[in-house]
Amino acid sequence: MKKRLTAVVLTAAMALTMASTAMAGEWAKDRFGTWWQEEDGSFPTGGWQWIDDDGDGGAECYYCSEEGYLYRNAITPDAFCVNADGQWVVNTYVQTRTAE
């Protein structure tokens, strides 16, 4: 059990450090869900994305489905929790980092 937990934590750490930070764009919504829309029309899919959506220099981490929709109030496929806003939380604390 301890080895499995260690493997999950290490995998998540690698995935989160490899995720890029999005700073220019906006949230978009349709009847299926919400996604981050980049200025060029692209959107992140299938994994974690650090997004500084309010331009304050601090990014929150969000998990996007293969179709690009934001996970909310859920456990992600790699077993992490996201809140109602889709932000990665640990013990109810939103995880942040300095935007690049």
All heavy atoms as an XYZ file, in Angstrom:
782
protein
N       0.825     -1.194      0.000
C       0.000      0.000      0.000
C       0.869      1.257      0.000
O       0.580      2.200     -0.705
C      -0.925     -0.042      1.220
C      -1.843      1.134      1.310
S      -3.030      1.103     -0.024
C      -4.322      2.024      0.661
N       1.938      1.259      0.815
C       2.813      2.417      0.895
C       3.530      2.647     -0.433
O       3.683      3.784     -0.872
C       3.820      2.237      2.022
C       4.612      3.479      2.315
C       5.465      3.311      3.548
C       6.210      4.591      3.833
N       6.989      4.483      5.059
N       3.939      1.568     -1.111
C       4.608      1.700     -2.408
C       3.663      2.295     -3.440
O       4.052      3.120     -4.243
C       5.127      0.344     -2.893
C       6.346     -0.130     -2.168
C       6.840     -1.431     -2.751
C       8.051     -1.938     -1.995
N       8.568     -3.163     -2.567
N       2.406      1.857     -3.400
C       1.415      2.377     -4.355
C       1.183      3.869     -4.134
O       1.143      4.649     -5.083
C       0.109      1.617     -4.232
C      -0.920      2.080     -5.225
C      -2.156      1.262     -5.185
N      -3.093      1.796     -6.166
C      -4.357      1.534     -6.171
N      -4.869      0.713     -5.287
N      -5.149      2.067     -7.060
N       1.040      4.266     -2.878
C       0.837      5.672     -2.557
C       2.040      6.500     -3.007
O       1.884      7.566     -3.602
C       0.608      5.852     -1.058
C       0.415      7.292     -0.579
C      -0.784      7.937     -1.269
C       0.246      7.337      0.922
N       3.232      5.995     -2.764
C       4.442      6.696     -3.192
C       4.466      6.852     -4.705
O       4.788      7.915     -5.225
C       5.699      5.941     -2.710
O       5.659      5.863     -1.294
C       6.969      6.650     -3.141
N       4.105      5.792     -5.421
C       4.080      5.844     -6.885
C       3.073      6.871     -7.380
O       3.351      7.639     -8.306
C       3.772      4.471     -7.459
N       1.905      6.928     -6.754
C       0.870      7.886     -7.153
C       1.357      9.317     -6.909
O       1.214     10.187     -7.763
C      -0.455      7.618     -6.406
C      -1.428      8.769     -6.583
C      -1.080      6.322     -6.870
N       1.947      9.555     -5.752
C       2.429     10.896     -5.420
C       3.540     11.327     -6.383
O       3.539     12.450     -6.886
C       2.907     10.957     -3.954
C       3.640     12.261     -3.663
C       1.721     10.796     -3.015
N       4.492     10.437     -6.662
C       5.570     10.776     -7.582
C       5.055     11.033     -8.988
O       5.488     11.963     -9.666
C       6.627      9.673     -7.595
C       7.464      9.567     -6.319
C       8.378      8.356     -6.381
C       8.255     10.824     -6.086
N       4.103     10.213     -9.441
C       3.515     10.406    -10.766
C       2.811     11.757    -10.842
O       2.967     12.495    -11.809
C       2.524      9.271    -11.088
O       3.224      8.040    -11.035
C       1.884      9.455    -12.444
N       2.061     12.083     -9.818
C       1.343     13.364     -9.798
C       2.321     14.531     -9.776
O       2.128     15.515    -10.478
C       0.416     13.427     -8.595
N       3.366     14.407     -8.988
C       4.355     15.489     -8.925
C       4.992     15.724    -10.284
O       5.168     16.868    -10.705
C       5.423     15.157     -7.886
N       5.313     14.661    -10.992
C       5.893     14.807    -12.325
C       4.896     15.445    -13.277
O       5.239     16.331    -14.045
C       6.351     13.451    -12.866
C       7.570     12.928    -12.140
S       8.273     11.368    -12.735
C       7.026     10.593    -13.669
N       3.651     15.002    -13.228
C       2.633     15.550    -14.128
C       2.401     17.027    -13.846
O       2.252     17.829    -14.767
C       1.330     14.769    -13.981
N       2.367     17.396    -12.584
C       2.099     18.779    -12.227
C       3.261     19.696    -12.571
O       3.058     20.847    -12.940
C       1.766     18.887    -10.748
C       0.440     18.255    -10.362
C       0.278     18.267     -8.850
C      -0.723     18.948    -11.031
N       4.480     19.219    -12.468
C       5.605     20.064    -12.826
C       5.738     20.206    -14.321
O       6.312     21.166    -14.816
C       6.930     19.537    -12.236
O       7.150     18.207    -12.702
C       6.902     19.565    -10.722
N       5.204     19.253    -15.082
C       5.278     19.316    -16.534
C       4.120     20.113    -17.122
O       4.163     20.513    -18.269
C       5.314     17.913    -17.127
C       6.607     17.208    -16.788
S       6.758     15.465    -17.233
C       5.609     15.179    -18.493
N       3.067     20.359    -16.347
C       1.940     21.136    -16.845
C       2.381     22.577    -17.060
O       3.149     23.130    -16.305
C       0.783     21.086    -15.844
N       1.884     23.185    -18.111
C       2.250     24.567    -18.394
C       1.263     25.523    -17.728
O       0.208     25.129    -17.288
C       2.282     24.800    -19.905
O       1.003     24.578    -20.440
N       1.635     26.778    -17.675
C       0.768     27.795    -17.090
C       0.112     28.608    -18.201
O       0.791     29.135    -19.065
C       1.564     28.746    -16.180
O       2.189     27.980    -15.161
C       0.661     29.783    -15.549
N      -1.208     28.697    -18.154
C      -1.956     29.500    -19.119
C      -2.312     30.826    -18.452
O      -2.826     30.848    -17.353
C      -3.218     28.771    -19.545
N      -2.018     31.923    -19.127
C      -2.314     33.224    -18.550
C      -3.221     34.070    -19.439
O      -3.867     34.976    -18.967
C      -1.024     33.979    -18.260
C      -0.238     33.351    -17.140
S       1.234     34.251    -16.698
C       2.308     33.841    -18.058
N      -3.252     33.815    -20.733
C      -4.077     34.613    -21.635
C      -5.202     33.733    -22.155
O      -4.965     32.731    -22.800
C      -3.230     35.137    -22.787
N      -6.397     34.111    -21.848
C      -7.557     33.338    -22.271
C      -8.720     33.640    -21.349
O      -8.698     34.594    -20.569
N      -9.752     32.787    -21.431
C     -10.929     32.981    -20.589
C     -11.694     31.676    -20.448
O     -11.520     30.752    -21.240
C     -11.833     34.057    -21.180
C     -12.412     33.679    -22.538
C     -13.227     34.805    -23.152
O     -13.363     35.864    -22.517
O     -13.721     34.623    -24.259
N     -12.533     31.617    -19.429
C     -13.379     30.453    -19.240
C     -14.536     30.522    -20.225
O     -15.108     31.586    -20.455
C     -13.918     30.394    -17.811
C     -12.841     30.121    -16.809
C     -12.333     31.003    -15.907
C     -12.137     28.902    -16.630
N     -11.351     30.398    -15.182
C     -11.205     29.107    -15.592
C     -12.189     27.644    -17.235
C     -10.343     28.098    -15.146
C     -11.331     26.655    -16.795
C     -10.422     26.882    -15.776
N     -14.868     29.391    -20.813
C     -16.003     29.291    -21.730
C     -16.917     28.183    -21.207
O     -16.478     27.297    -20.476
C     -15.519     28.966    -23.139
N     -18.181     28.239    -21.584
C     -19.147     27.287    -21.055
C     -20.173     26.950    -22.120
O     -20.560     27.806    -22.920
C     -19.833     27.924    -19.846
C     -20.802     27.030    -19.116
C     -21.561     27.799    -18.053
C     -20.806     27.747    -16.770
N     -21.581     28.327    -15.647
N     -20.601     25.691    -22.124
C     -21.747     25.281    -22.933
C     -22.583     24.322    -22.102
O     -22.329     24.162    -20.911
C     -21.311     24.674    -24.284
C     -20.551     23.370    -24.168
O     -20.538     22.742    -23.080
O     -19.947     22.951    -25.174
N     -23.551     23.676    -22.698
C     -24.444     22.815    -21.921
C     -23.747     21.577    -21.367
O     -24.271     20.909    -20.481
C     -25.669     22.422    -22.746
C     -25.365     21.563    -23.941
C     -26.629     21.351    -24.782
N     -26.325     20.553    -25.933
C     -26.799     19.334    -26.129
N     -27.620     18.792    -25.252
N     -26.473     18.663    -27.217
N     -22.551     21.261    -21.855
C     -21.817     20.082    -21.399
C     -20.824     20.384    -20.282
O     -20.410     19.497    -19.558
C     -21.077     19.427    -22.565
C     -21.993     18.984    -23.654
C     -22.028     19.664    -24.853
C     -22.851     17.914    -23.478
C     -22.881     19.274    -25.866
C     -23.719     17.510    -24.479
C     -23.733     18.199    -25.688
N     -20.389     21.638    -20.163
C     -19.434     21.982    -19.117
C     -18.658     23.249    -19.395
O     -19.022     24.053    -20.252
N     -17.552     23.387    -18.671
C     -16.708     24.575    -18.727
C     -15.311     24.177    -19.178
O     -14.831     23.104    -18.845
C     -16.632     25.221    -17.327
O     -17.954     25.518    -16.886
C     -15.800     26.480    -17.327
N     -14.654     25.062    -19.932
C     -13.285     24.813    -20.367
C     -12.533     26.124    -20.444
O     -13.126     27.198    -20.476
C     -13.242     24.075    -21.710
C     -13.709     24.896    -22.883
C     -12.926     25.620    -23.741
C     -15.047     25.097    -23.328
N     -13.701     26.254    -24.682
C     -15.022     25.941    -24.459
C     -16.298     24.652    -22.880
C     -16.159     26.345    -25.130
C     -17.431     25.053    -23.551
C     -17.356     25.883    -24.661
N     -11.190     26.033    -20.467
C     -10.330     27.206    -20.609
C     -10.050     27.409    -22.081
O      -9.509     26.532    -22.750
C      -9.030     27.009    -19.835
C      -8.119     28.191    -19.939
C      -6.984     28.278    -20.690
C      -8.267     29.451    -19.305
N      -6.421     29.517    -20.550
C      -7.193     30.264    -19.700
C      -9.220     29.987    -18.436
C      -7.027     31.574    -19.253
C      -9.052     31.282    -17.990
C      -7.972     32.060    -18.395
N     -10.425     28.558    -22.609
C     -10.251     28.887    -24.024
C      -9.075     29.840    -24.174
O      -9.097     30.952    -23.640
C     -11.518     29.559    -24.562
C     -11.488     29.861    -26.023
C     -11.795     28.633    -26.855
O     -12.685     27.868    -26.537
N     -11.051     28.437    -27.911
N      -8.026     29.413    -24.861
C      -6.869     30.271    -25.106
C      -7.238     31.344    -26.135
O      -8.200     31.192    -26.885
C      -5.696     29.437    -25.641
C      -5.233     28.340    -24.706
C      -4.483     28.853    -23.489
O      -4.189     30.056    -23.406
O      -4.183     28.032    -22.617
N      -6.451     32.414    -26.181
C      -6.707     33.493    -27.142
C      -6.670     32.997    -28.583
O      -7.364     33.524    -29.443
C      -5.690     34.614    -26.957
C      -5.951     35.455    -25.737
C      -4.971     36.598    -25.600
O      -3.909     36.594    -26.264
O      -5.272     37.508    -24.817
N      -5.863     31.969    -28.859
C      -5.742     31.447    -30.228
C      -6.823     30.425    -30.576
O      -6.808     29.832    -31.645
C      -4.355     30.852    -30.460
C      -4.076     29.610    -29.609
O      -4.980     29.155    -28.851
O      -2.952     29.094    -29.700
N      -7.777     30.202    -29.650
C      -8.865     29.266    -29.894
C      -8.601     27.856    -29.402
O      -9.505     27.023    -29.371
N      -7.376     27.549    -28.990
C      -7.055     26.213    -28.486
C      -7.497     26.094    -27.026
O      -7.858     27.091    -26.385
C      -5.554     25.942    -28.609
O      -4.827     26.805    -27.760
N      -7.478     24.869    -26.514
C      -7.829     24.631    -25.119
C      -7.093     23.388    -24.631
O      -6.814     22.477    -25.412
C      -9.348     24.474    -24.947
C      -9.973     23.486    -25.881
C     -10.096     22.151    -25.528
C     -10.445     23.891    -27.124
C     -10.669     21.237    -26.399
C     -11.031     22.989    -27.995
C     -11.135     21.649    -27.627
N      -6.733     23.364    -23.327
C      -6.011     22.212    -22.794
C      -6.918     20.986    -22.711
O      -8.121     21.109    -22.472
C      -5.573     22.671    -21.404
C      -6.460     23.802    -21.052
C      -6.926     24.409    -22.333
N      -6.340     19.820    -22.908
C      -7.088     18.569    -22.832
C      -6.274     17.503    -22.105
O      -5.042     17.534    -22.107
C      -7.433     18.025    -24.229
O      -6.220     17.768    -24.935
C      -8.297     18.971    -25.018
N      -6.981     16.573    -21.500
C      -6.379     15.364    -20.956
C      -5.311     15.535    -19.907
O      -4.300     14.855    -19.953
N      -5.511     16.423    -18.944
C      -4.530     16.528    -17.877
C      -4.605     17.822    -17.104
O      -5.564     18.577    -17.210
N      -3.561     18.055    -16.341
C      -3.485     19.221    -15.470
C      -3.017     20.452    -16.223
O      -2.181     20.359    -17.100
C      -2.526     18.939    -14.319
C      -3.056     17.924    -13.377
C      -2.731     16.593    -13.336
C      -4.025     18.123    -12.356
N      -3.439     15.972    -12.342
C      -4.248     16.888    -11.719
C      -4.731     19.243    -11.912
C      -5.131     16.744    -10.664
C      -5.622     19.092    -10.860
C      -5.816     17.860    -10.245
N      -3.551     21.594    -15.811
C      -3.174     22.874    -16.402
C      -3.145     23.926    -15.302
O      -4.125     24.107    -14.586
C      -4.193     23.277    -17.474
C      -3.901     24.567    -18.174
C      -2.759     24.446    -19.154
O      -2.590     23.413    -19.779
N      -1.978     25.488    -19.298
N      -2.011     24.613    -15.161
C      -1.929     25.747    -14.247
C      -2.476     26.961    -14.985
O      -2.021     27.280    -16.078
C      -0.484     26.002    -13.833
C       0.047     24.961    -12.895
C       0.792     23.874    -13.239
C      -0.148     24.895    -11.489
N       1.082     23.136    -12.124
C       0.519     23.740    -11.024
C      -0.821     25.698    -10.564
C       0.539     23.376     -9.685
C      -0.799     25.326     -9.226
C      -0.127     24.188     -8.789
N      -3.458     27.630    -14.371
C      -4.112     28.764    -15.032
C      -4.170     29.954    -14.073
O      -4.661     29.836    -12.952
C      -5.539     28.399    -15.493
C      -5.483     27.248    -16.506
C      -6.262     29.618    -16.069
C      -6.841     26.702    -16.909
N      -3.658     31.083    -14.546
C      -3.766     32.347    -13.814
C      -4.910     33.120    -14.465
O      -4.701     34.002    -15.281
C      -2.448     33.120    -13.901
C      -2.516     34.464    -13.187
O      -3.495     34.718    -12.456
O      -1.594     35.270    -13.383
N      -6.129     32.775    -14.100
C      -7.295     33.340    -14.782
C      -7.615     34.777    -14.383
O      -8.316     35.479    -15.102
C      -8.525     32.456    -14.616
C      -8.912     32.213    -13.177
O      -8.213     32.676    -12.260
O      -9.939     31.541    -12.960
N      -7.078     35.253    -13.264
C      -7.365     36.633    -12.865
C      -6.150     37.554    -13.015
O      -6.207     38.729    -12.657
C      -7.908     36.689    -11.441
C      -6.948     36.115    -10.415
O      -5.809     35.733    -10.776
O      -7.344     36.024     -9.241
N      -5.054     37.029    -13.556
C      -3.883     37.848    -13.834
C      -3.154     38.371    -12.612
O      -2.406     39.334    -12.703
N      -3.335     37.718    -11.456
C      -2.698     38.201    -10.231
C      -1.296     37.643    -10.006
O      -0.669     37.918     -8.989
C      -3.582     37.902     -9.022
C      -3.695     36.414     -8.712
O      -3.197     35.575     -9.501
O      -4.299     36.091     -7.662
N      -0.804     36.856    -10.952
C       0.526     36.281    -10.815
C       0.556     34.953    -10.096
O       1.592     34.326     -9.976
N      -0.586     34.506     -9.614
C      -0.708     33.203     -8.955
C      -1.613     32.306     -9.780
O      -2.705     32.711    -10.171
N      -1.158     31.100    -10.070
C      -1.947     30.168    -10.879
C      -2.506     29.055    -10.014
O      -1.858     28.587     -9.078
C      -1.081     29.577    -11.988
N      -3.722     28.632    -10.335
C      -4.339     27.480     -9.715
C      -4.272     26.333    -10.722
O      -4.196     26.562    -11.927
C      -5.803     27.763     -9.350
C      -5.974     28.769     -8.226
C      -5.744     30.209     -8.665
O      -5.996     30.535     -9.842
O      -5.288     31.004     -7.848
N      -4.334     25.115    -10.213
C      -4.202     23.950    -11.079
C      -5.580     23.313    -11.314
O      -6.331     23.070    -10.357
C      -3.250     22.940    -10.444
S      -2.564     21.772    -11.625
N      -5.897     23.052    -12.579
C      -7.182     22.493    -12.979
C      -6.948     21.218    -13.792
O      -5.954     21.123    -14.506
C      -7.941     23.488    -13.865
C      -8.235     24.804    -13.190
C      -7.305     25.837    -13.201
C      -9.448     25.015    -12.544
C      -7.574     27.052    -12.581
C      -9.723     26.227    -11.928
C      -8.780     27.239    -11.949
O      -9.054     28.439    -11.334
N      -7.895     20.275    -13.720
C      -7.789     19.052    -14.517
C      -8.817     19.120    -15.642
O     -10.008     19.305    -15.399
C      -8.020     17.797    -13.669
C      -7.611     16.560    -14.406
C      -6.321     16.053    -14.277
C      -8.485     15.908    -15.272
C      -5.911     14.933    -14.983
C      -8.085     14.800    -15.980
C      -6.805     14.313    -15.827
O      -6.403     13.202    -16.536
N      -8.346     18.951    -16.870
C      -9.217     18.982    -18.043
C      -9.373     17.570    -18.610
O      -8.394     16.830    -18.719
C      -8.622     19.890    -19.114
S      -8.337     21.570    -18.527
N     -10.591     17.233    -18.991
C     -10.862     15.923    -19.582
C     -10.245     15.834    -20.974
O      -9.748     16.825    -21.514
C     -12.373     15.701    -19.682
O     -12.928     16.538    -20.687
N     -10.291     14.664    -21.568
C      -9.795     14.468    -22.931
C     -10.524     15.381    -23.916
O      -9.968     15.767    -24.940
C      -9.945     13.006    -23.360
C      -9.047     12.043    -22.616
C      -7.566     12.286    -22.842
O      -7.173     12.708    -23.948
O      -6.787     12.080    -21.896
N     -11.765     15.734    -23.600
C     -12.543     16.640    -24.452
C     -12.309     18.102    -24.110
O     -12.841     18.993    -24.760
C     -14.048     16.324    -24.320
C     -14.443     14.948    -24.795
C     -14.119     13.851    -23.773
O     -14.050     14.137    -22.559
O     -13.926     12.710    -24.197
N     -11.540     18.353    -23.038
C     -11.219     19.717    -22.645
C     -12.073     20.290    -21.527
O     -11.827     21.402    -21.074
N     -13.069     19.534    -21.075
C     -13.946     20.046    -20.025
C     -13.302     19.935    -18.648
O     -12.591     18.982    -18.341
C     -15.284     19.300    -20.016
C     -16.142     19.646    -21.200
C     -16.301     18.747    -22.241
C     -16.781     20.875    -21.277
C     -17.082     19.059    -23.347
C     -17.562     21.205    -22.371
C     -17.713     20.293    -23.401
O     -18.480     20.615    -24.488
N     -13.581     20.925    -17.817
C     -13.054     21.021    -16.467
C     -13.735     20.006    -15.552
O     -14.957     19.879    -15.554
C     -13.338     22.439    -15.969
C     -12.820     22.877    -14.633
C     -11.291     22.878    -14.641
C     -13.341     24.271    -14.325
N     -12.943     19.292    -14.773
C     -13.492     18.444    -13.709
C     -13.875     19.359    -12.555
O     -13.134     20.277    -12.211
C     -12.435     17.466    -13.216
C     -12.347     16.174    -13.992
C     -11.999     16.161    -15.331
C     -12.589     14.962    -13.367
C     -11.902     14.975    -16.039
C     -12.487     13.766    -14.059
C     -12.145     13.785    -15.400
O     -12.048     12.608    -16.088
N     -15.038     19.107    -11.920
C     -15.495     19.893    -10.768
C     -16.063     18.964     -9.709
O     -16.731     17.991    -10.041
C     -16.606     20.866    -11.183
C     -16.144     21.970    -12.066
C     -17.340     22.796    -12.518
N     -16.880     23.931    -13.270
C     -17.256     25.171    -13.025
N     -18.108     25.431    -12.080
N     -16.776     26.152    -13.755
N     -15.811     19.312     -8.444
C     -16.317     18.486     -7.333
C     -16.103     17.013     -7.619
O     -17.040     16.224     -7.592
C     -17.802     18.741     -7.090
C     -18.048     19.977     -6.270
O     -17.212     20.388     -5.481
N     -19.193     20.589     -6.465
N     -14.872     16.658     -7.910
C     -14.612     15.291     -8.372
C     -13.226     14.821     -7.954
O     -12.402     15.593     -7.471
C     -14.721     15.250     -9.896
N     -13.019     13.542     -8.192
C     -11.705     12.934     -8.083
C     -11.216     12.764     -9.521
O     -11.918     12.217    -10.364
C     -11.772     11.556     -7.390
C     -12.425     11.665     -6.013
C     -10.386     10.924     -7.314
C     -11.668     12.487     -5.014
N     -10.025     13.246     -9.803
C      -9.470     13.166    -11.157
C      -9.029     11.732    -11.454
O      -8.883     10.926    -10.533
C      -8.276     14.121    -11.304
O      -7.245     13.723    -10.401
C      -8.690     15.565    -11.040
N      -8.797     11.404    -12.719
C      -8.353     10.049    -13.065
C      -7.063      9.615    -12.363
O      -6.839      8.428    -12.153
C      -8.151     10.117    -14.577
C      -9.099     11.170    -15.024
C      -9.072     12.194    -13.918
N      -6.238     10.578    -11.947
C      -5.017     10.235    -11.224
C      -5.189     10.366     -9.706
O      -4.225     10.438     -8.957
C      -3.824     11.054    -11.726
C      -4.073     12.551    -11.705
O      -5.174     12.984    -11.338
O      -3.149     13.296    -12.067
N      -6.447     10.387     -9.265
C      -6.840     10.285     -7.849
C      -6.575     11.529     -6.997
O      -6.296     11.429     -5.808
C      -6.203      9.058     -7.199
N      -6.704     12.718     -7.580
C      -6.602     13.956     -6.818
C      -7.971     14.613     -6.762
O      -8.822     14.384     -7.626
C      -5.569     14.901     -7.440
C      -4.166     14.405     -7.232
C      -3.592     13.542     -8.140
C      -3.446     14.780     -6.111
C      -2.306     13.066     -7.940
C      -2.165     14.299     -5.908
C      -1.591     13.443     -6.823
N      -8.183     15.458     -5.759
C      -9.477     16.119     -5.563
C      -9.481     17.502     -6.185
O      -8.501     18.245     -6.083
C      -9.762     16.271     -4.077
S      -9.965     14.722     -3.213
N     -10.615     17.857     -6.795
C     -10.846     19.218     -7.267
C     -12.145     19.723     -6.658
O     -13.081     18.958     -6.432
C     -10.877     19.312     -8.819
C      -9.511     19.016     -9.403
C     -11.913     18.383     -9.416
N     -12.201     21.013     -6.384
C     -13.362     21.612     -5.737
C     -14.432     22.023     -6.758
O     -14.320     21.709     -7.946
C     -12.930     22.791     -4.855
C     -12.322     23.938     -5.632
O     -12.447     24.045     -6.851
N     -11.640     24.831     -4.908
N     -15.435     22.750     -6.284
C     -16.544     23.175     -7.144
C     -16.094     24.085     -8.279
O     -16.717     24.142     -9.335
C     -17.612     23.870     -6.314
N     -14.972     24.797     -8.073
C     -14.433     25.661     -9.117
C     -13.467     24.910    -10.035
O     -12.919     25.496    -10.969
C     -13.709     26.862     -8.502
C     -14.664     27.782     -7.761
O     -15.815     27.944     -8.215
O     -14.256     28.335     -6.720
N     -13.226     23.641     -9.737
C     -12.326     22.830    -10.546
C     -10.875     22.913    -10.128
O      -9.997     22.360    -10.777
N     -10.589     23.605     -9.042
C      -9.213     23.792     -8.586
C      -8.748     22.594     -7.759
O      -9.496     22.061     -6.934
C      -9.114     25.055     -7.729
C      -9.512     26.293     -8.477
C      -9.861     27.433     -7.555
O     -10.383     27.234     -6.463
N      -9.589     28.649     -8.001
N      -7.489     22.203     -7.959
C      -6.889     21.120     -7.190
C      -6.824     21.531     -5.729
O      -6.345     22.619     -5.406
C      -5.503     20.839     -7.746
C      -4.657     19.883     -6.967
C      -5.070     18.784     -6.264
C      -3.237     19.931     -6.817
N      -4.002     18.143     -5.698
C      -2.863     18.827     -6.015
C      -2.258     20.794     -7.282
C      -1.536     18.573     -5.680
C      -0.935     20.535     -6.947
C      -0.590     19.433     -6.160
N      -7.333     20.673     -4.851
C      -7.314     20.943     -3.416
C      -6.692     19.772     -2.662
O      -6.833     18.613     -3.060
C      -8.727     21.236     -2.855
C      -9.269     22.544     -3.385
C      -9.688     20.105     -3.143
N      -6.004     20.113     -1.596
C      -5.477     19.128     -0.655
C      -5.981     19.551      0.715
O      -5.697     20.681      1.158
C      -3.930     19.081     -0.678
C      -3.407     18.138      0.395
C      -3.424     18.677     -2.054
N      -6.771     18.687      1.352
C      -7.386     19.024      2.647
C      -8.116     20.356      2.586
O      -7.965     21.200      3.474
C      -6.336     19.033      3.769
C      -5.713     17.676      3.981
O      -6.373     16.646      3.848
N      -4.430     17.666      4.281
N      -8.854     20.586      1.543
C      -9.676     21.773      1.248
C      -8.869     23.023      0.883
O      -9.451     24.057      0.602
C     -10.664     22.130      2.376
O      -9.953     22.629      3.507
C     -11.509     20.923      2.787
N      -7.532     22.964      0.861
C      -6.710     24.110      0.489
C      -6.387     24.084     -0.998
O      -5.838     23.101     -1.504
C      -5.415     24.143      1.311
C      -5.657     24.389      2.774
C      -5.686     23.340      3.683
C      -5.885     25.679      3.231
C      -5.919     23.569      5.010
C      -6.130     25.913      4.576
C      -6.160     24.852      5.468
O      -6.400     25.082      6.799
N      -6.717     25.168     -1.685
C      -6.422     25.287     -3.115
C      -4.920     25.357     -3.288
O      -4.221     26.131     -2.613
C      -7.089     26.549     -3.702
C      -6.674     26.757     -5.164
C      -8.602     26.456     -3.588
N      -4.408     24.548     -4.222
C      -2.978     24.521     -4.504
C      -2.656     25.591     -5.544
O      -3.333     25.694     -6.565
C      -2.578     23.129     -5.013
C      -2.928     22.022     -4.034
C      -2.272     22.231     -2.673
O      -1.059     22.173     -2.555
N      -3.083     22.490     -1.655
N      -1.624     26.390     -5.266
C      -1.254     27.483     -6.164
C       0.256     27.472     -6.405
O       1.012     26.829     -5.670
C      -1.640     28.850     -5.580
O      -0.958     29.046     -4.347
C      -3.140     28.944     -5.360
N       0.658     28.212     -7.416
C       2.085     28.470     -7.669
C       2.180     29.798     -8.397
O       1.205     30.295     -8.962
C       2.735     27.342     -8.442
C       2.436     27.327     -9.921
C       3.255     26.239    -10.609
N       3.197     26.411    -12.044
C       3.687     25.544    -12.901
N       4.257     24.442    -12.487
N       3.615     25.768    -14.196
N       3.373     30.328     -8.426
C       3.612     31.575     -9.156
C       3.471     31.318    -10.638
O       4.044     30.343    -11.152
C       5.021     32.129     -8.838
O       5.114     32.310     -7.425
C       5.258     33.438     -9.549
N       2.715     32.155    -11.319
C       2.529     32.009    -12.770
C       3.832     32.320    -13.482
O       4.584     33.197    -13.056
C       1.419     32.940    -13.249
N       4.090     31.596    -14.551
C       5.317     31.791    -15.337
C       5.172     32.946    -16.287
O       4.139     33.204    -16.818
C       5.645     30.530    -16.101
C       5.916     29.360    -15.194
C       6.033     28.043    -15.945
O       5.871     28.004    -17.184
O       6.279     27.044    -15.280
